[in-house]
Structure formats: C-alpha cells, structure tokens
Amino acid sequence: MVYQIGEQAIQYPQIESVMINGRPIGWGALSGLSADPETPDTLYAVNDSFYRSQPSIFEIDASQTPAKITRRIPVTRDGKAAQKLDLEGITPDGKGGFWLASEGKTSKLVPHALYNVNAEGEIKQEIPFPAELLAVEKRFGAEGITRIGDTLWVAIQRPWKDDPANIVKLLAYNIADKTWGAVRYPLDKPADKGWVGLSEITAHRDAVYIIERDNQLGSKAAIKRLYKVSMDQLQPVTLDQPLPLVSKQLAHDFLPDLQALNGITVDKIEGFTIDAAGKGFAVTDNDGVDDSTGETYFFGLGKM
C-alpha cells in the first residue's frame, strides 16, 4: 500500500487509544459495539478470541477524530482474566454493567453462552445455550447481542443443523422468566462464492439493525450491509415450534465506506451501534493483524 503525507485532515487512523503512563492502551480485533444509553458519543467494544488471554471491554470516545479508546475494562472471573471466551457482542444491562455474547465451540470446550458482567468487568452470571439448541450446534454461533426490555436478542452468524439454507436464527432469552425462544432471519445469497452471515444486532426505537456480510474481501467483497427489522416482528416462539420468519429492509450499504480510502476492502464489518443522540457508528475487526492487512475502520453514519 502507498500512503501520502499531506496537510489536509487525516483520514487514517480512524480509531486509536490514549496514552496511559506513557504507553497506549493495547487493543485489536474489535468484534462487537454498543452505546452508552445516556451519553452521546460514548461507546463500548469487545475483543474476540484472538486475545483470549485478555478478554476486554473498551470504552470509546467517538466525539473526537480519530475516535479514542479511553479505557480498557478486563473481563474477569474470580479476579482473574476469564478463560474460554470468544466475545462477539455487547449491550448495556441497564444496571451499570453489560451483557456479553460469546461464540462457542464445543470441540474446544468454549461454551456458547451469555455473560452478565458488572461495571468492572467481573462476570456475575453465565447463561449457557439450552440443550435443544446445542444438539444442532455448528461452529458459527453468537455474533451480536442487544437488549429490549427483559429480552436479550442474539444474532447467530450462520445456519445451524436445523435451519433451512440461507436462514439463521435470532435467539431471544427472557431474563425475567429464564426462557429461550427464537425467530428466523433470511440471509442474502452469496454473490459468487463463500458464505453470508450475521455480525451484529442493535435495537433502536421501533427496530433492530443487523449487519449482514459475506466473507469476501478486496474486489470480491459484495455484501456488507445493514438491514432493519421492525420490532413488531420480533415475536419469539419456543425452540420446539416452527419459528416465524421475519422480513428485512436495507438501511445502509457499507461497501462505499470500506472502499473510501482506496485500500483493500476488508471482509469483517462486525460492530454497529446507535448512540444516545441517535447517531450510528460501525467498526471492523482486524483479526489482531493475523493473516490480515490490519486496518481497523471506524466511522459514523449520522442520524439513524
């Protein structure tokens, strides 16, 4: 890649961390994004299993350019860095803490589960996926989480064994009565090759917004989209019943955003949220620069 130094406003980086005691806060592989429910431009992100030894929540000040990671909150269990997590989603719990979604892989003893952490990142509660769901498990699990009242909605990335082709589940866990349900969501078909799956879900006003992407990059990248599903369609039924299929409406195409700097079009647009002022923000996962060019794109979409 070729870069030019100029006098105009910088275009990259789009997000960086502040210095603490002379050193920047280490970060990477941002895989989920959420917003403070009361303070505009205050966001939270999580890292995924690339940093499995230091699962973290990052506080972001999106009012600056570049956006600033101002704080790292370690996710802990019994005072130590929590193990066996692959954090892919985050949402405020309404009590000062967060609910986190972890993508499991039973063959590696990583559970598919939801975790409630306090403001300091300490795990207070673990909600494993139910047995009837684990019976049809596939590798690609939870990729986003959002809270609507007493219900946590979880986006599953790709079809599991009981799903029709190009159909995935949006899981619903009721915190109050501790029950599971779901609806189904229709995926776009791959443009050429590879697969298409979900990467995020976030609630705002009367709808949820869902990232849908293919696993292609560069000139082959085709599907990097934000869809909108009205909340009145989110009527979950128990997992032993036929699941209703929701319909979706295109809200934004991320491809122009990912192509704007004339670099390689990255594949992993993974985080999206809407802040307390109604502004949308998105972030890409740089895979911890493992087999990746390493960019992290972070950008606003304006009022949603």
C-alpha positions in Angstrom: 0.0 0.0 0.0 1.1 3.6 -0.7 0.4 6.4 1.6 0.8 10.2 1.1 1.5 12.7 3.8 -0.4 15.9 3.3 -1.7 18.9 5.1 -5.4 18.1 5.0 -7.3 16.5 7.8 -6.2 12.9 8.5 -8.2 10.1 7.0 -6.5 7.2 8.8 -6.3 6.0 11.6 -10.0 6.3 12.3 -9.6 5.0 15.9 -6.7 4.9 18.3 -6.1 4.6 22.0 -5.0 7.2 24.5 -1.7 7.0 26.4 -1.7 5.7 30.0 1.6 6.1 31.9 3.4 6.7 28.7 2.0 3.7 26.8 -1.0 3.4 24.6 -3.9 1.1 25.7 -3.3 -2.1 23.7 -6.3 -3.2 21.6 -7.3 -5.0 18.4 -9.9 -7.5 17.0 -12.9 -5.3 17.9 -15.8 -7.6 17.3 -18.9 -6.0 18.9 -20.1 -2.5 19.5 -22.6 -0.9 21.8 -23.5 2.6 23.1 -24.0 4.1 26.5 -27.8 4.6 26.8 -27.5 8.1 28.2 -24.3 9.7 27.0 -23.9 10.6 23.3 -20.6 9.5 21.6 -19.7 7.1 24.4 -19.4 3.6 23.0 -18.2 0.2 24.2 -16.5 -2.5 22.2 -15.2 -6.0 22.9 -12.3 -8.0 21.5 -12.7 -11.6 20.3 -10.8 -14.8 20.9 -7.6 -13.6 19.2 -6.9 -12.0 22.6 -8.3 -15.0 24.5 -5.9 -14.4 27.4 -7.1 -10.8 27.9 -10.8 -10.5 27.1 -11.7 -6.9 27.4 -14.3 -4.2 27.1 -13.1 -0.9 25.6 -14.7 2.5 26.3 -14.6 4.7 23.2 -15.0 8.5 22.9 -16.5 8.9 19.4 -16.7 12.7 19.7 -13.0 13.0 18.6 -11.3 12.4 15.3 -9.8 9.8 15.3 -12.1 8.3 17.9 -10.3 7.5 21.1 -10.2 4.3 23.2 -10.1 5.8 26.6 -10.3 2.8 28.9 -9.9 -0.9 29.0 -12.1 -3.0 31.3 -10.7 -6.5 31.7 -13.4 -9.2 31.8 -12.6 -11.3 34.8 -13.8 -14.4 36.7 -12.8 -14.7 40.4 -10.4 -11.8 40.0 -8.5 -13.3 37.0 -8.8 -12.9 33.3 -11.8 -15.0 32.2 -10.9 -18.1 30.1 -12.8 -19.9 27.4 -14.5 -16.8 25.9 -14.9 -15.6 22.3 -16.6 -12.3 22.8 -18.6 -11.1 19.8 -21.4 -8.9 21.2 -22.0 -6.4 24.0 -25.1 -4.5 25.3 -25.7 -2.5 28.5 -27.7 -4.3 31.1 -29.5 -1.2 32.4 -27.8 -1.6 35.8 -24.4 -0.1 35.0 -22.9 -3.4 33.7 -23.2 -5.3 30.4 -24.4 -8.5 28.8 -21.8 -10.1 26.6 -22.3 -12.8 23.9 -19.6 -15.4 23.5 -19.4 -17.5 20.4 -18.8 -21.1 21.5 -17.0 -24.1 20.0 -17.8 -27.2 22.0 -14.9 -29.2 20.5 -12.5 -26.7 22.1 -14.5 -26.6 25.4 -15.6 -23.0 24.7 -19.3 -22.7 25.7 -22.0 -21.0 23.7 -23.2 -18.6 26.4 -24.3 -15.2 27.5 -22.5 -13.4 30.4 -23.6 -10.6 32.7 -20.7 -8.5 33.9 -20.7 -5.6 36.3 -19.1 -2.1 35.6 -15.7 -3.5 36.5 -16.0 -6.4 34.0 -16.4 -9.1 36.7 -18.7 -12.0 35.5 -21.7 -12.2 37.8 -23.9 -14.6 35.8 -23.4 -17.1 33.0 -26.4 -18.3 30.8 -25.5 -21.3 28.7 -27.3 -22.1 25.5 -30.1 -24.7 26.1 -29.6 -28.4 25.3 -32.0 -28.4 22.5 -30.0 -25.7 20.7 -26.6 -27.3 21.4 -27.9 -30.5 19.9 -27.9 -28.8 16.5 -24.7 -26.8 17.0 -22.4 -25.7 14.2 -19.2 -23.7 14.5 -20.5 -20.2 13.8 -22.5 -19.0 16.8 -23.4 -15.8 18.6 -22.2 -12.6 16.8 -24.2 -9.9 18.4 -26.5 -9.1 21.3 -29.0 -6.4 22.2 -31.5 -5.9 25.0 -35.1 -4.9 24.5 -36.8 -4.7 28.0 -36.3 -8.1 29.7 -35.3 -9.8 26.5 -31.8 -10.3 25.1 -31.8 -10.8 21.4 -28.8 -12.7 20.0 -27.8 -12.9 16.3 -26.4 -16.3 15.2 -23.9 -15.9 12.5 -24.7 -18.8 10.1 -27.3 -21.6 9.8 -27.2 -24.5 12.3 -28.2 -28.0 11.5 -31.9 -27.5 11.9 -32.1 -24.3 9.8 -33.1 -24.2 6.1 -30.5 -23.0 3.6 -29.7 -19.2 3.9 -31.8 -18.9 7.1 -30.4 -18.1 10.5 -31.8 -17.7 14.0 -32.3 -14.6 16.1 -32.4 -16.0 19.6 -34.4 -14.5 22.4 -33.6 -15.0 26.1 -36.1 -13.6 28.6 -34.1 -12.5 31.7 -37.2 -12.4 33.9 -38.6 -15.9 33.3 -35.4 -17.5 32.1 -36.9 -18.9 28.9 -35.5 -19.2 25.4 -37.2 -18.6 22.1 -36.3 -17.5 18.5 -37.4 -16.2 15.2 -35.7 -16.9 11.8 -34.0 -14.3 9.6 -33.4 -14.6 5.8 -29.8 -14.2 4.5 -28.8 -12.7 1.2 -27.3 -15.3 -1.1 -23.5 -15.1 -1.8 -22.8 -13.1 -5.0 -20.2 -15.5 -6.2 -18.6 -17.8 -3.7 -18.1 -18.1 0.1 -20.8 -17.6 2.6 -23.0 -14.8 4.1 -23.8 -14.4 7.8 -24.7 -12.0 10.5 -22.2 -9.9 12.5 -24.3 -7.6 14.8 -27.7 -6.7 16.2 -28.7 -3.5 17.9 -32.0 -2.1 19.0 -33.1 1.5 18.3 -36.6 2.9 18.7 -39.0 0.6 16.9 -36.5 -1.6 15.1 -33.4 -3.8 15.3 -30.4 -3.2 13.0 -28.5 -6.2 11.8 -25.1 -6.4 10.0 -25.1 -9.0 7.2 -21.8 -9.6 5.4 -20.1 -12.1 3.1 -16.6 -13.5 4.0 -15.0 -12.0 0.8 -12.5 -9.1 0.7 -10.9 -6.9 -1.9 -12.5 -6.9 -5.3 -14.6 -10.0 -4.4 -16.4 -8.2 -1.5 -20.0 -7.8 -2.3 -22.3 -8.0 0.7 -21.5 -5.6 3.6 -25.0 -4.4 4.5 -27.1 -3.0 7.4 -30.6 -4.3 7.5 -33.6 -3.1 9.6 -36.2 -5.4 11.1 -39.3 -3.8 12.8 -39.7 -4.8 16.4 -43.3 -5.8 15.9 -41.9 -8.9 14.0 -39.9 -10.0 17.0 -42.4 -12.4 18.4 -40.3 -15.4 19.6 -41.7 -18.9 20.0 -40.1 -21.8 21.9 -37.4 -23.7 20.1 -39.6 -26.8 19.7 -42.1 -25.0 17.5 -41.9 -23.8 13.9 -40.0 -20.5 14.0 -41.6 -17.4 12.3 -39.6 -15.8 9.5 -39.0 -12.0 9.8 -38.7 -9.7 6.8 -35.9 -7.0 6.4 -35.3 -3.6 4.9 -32.0 -2.3 3.7 -30.8 0.5 5.9 -27.2 1.1 4.7 -24.6 -0.3 2.3 -21.2 -0.4 4.0 -19.2 -1.1 0.8 -18.7 2.6 -0.1 -17.4 3.3 3.4 -15.0 0.3 3.3 -13.7 1.5 -0.2 -13.4 5.2 0.7 -9.7 5.2 1.5 -8.8 3.2 -1.7 -7.2 0.4 0.4 -8.2 -3.3 0.3 -11.9 -3.8 1.1 -11.8 -5.7 4.4 -14.3 -8.5 5.0 -15.1 -8.2 8.6 -17.5 -5.3 9.2 -18.5 -6.6 12.7 -19.8 -3.9 15.0 -22.6 -1.4 14.8 -24.5 0.7 17.3 -26.6 3.8 17.7 -25.7 6.2 20.4 -27.9 8.2 22.8 -28.2 11.0 20.2 -29.4 8.7 17.5 -26.1 8.6 15.6 -24.9 5.3 14.0 -21.3 4.0 14.3 -19.6 1.0 12.8 -16.3 -0.8 13.3 -14.3 -3.5 11.5 -12.4 -6.4 13.1 -8.7 -6.5 12.1 -8.2 -10.1 13.3 -5.4 -9.0 15.6 -3.4 -8.4 12.3 -3.1 -12.2 12.0 -3.2 -13.0 8.2 -4.7 -9.6 7.7 -3.6 -6.2 6.4 -4.5 -4.9 9.9 -6.7 -1.9 9.3 -9.5 -1.1 11.7 -12.1 1.1 10.1 -14.3 3.1 12.5 -16.8 5.6 11.0 -20.1 7.3 11.7 -23.3 7.0 9.7 -25.0 10.1 11.0 -28.6 10.2 12.3 -30.4 6.9 12.0 
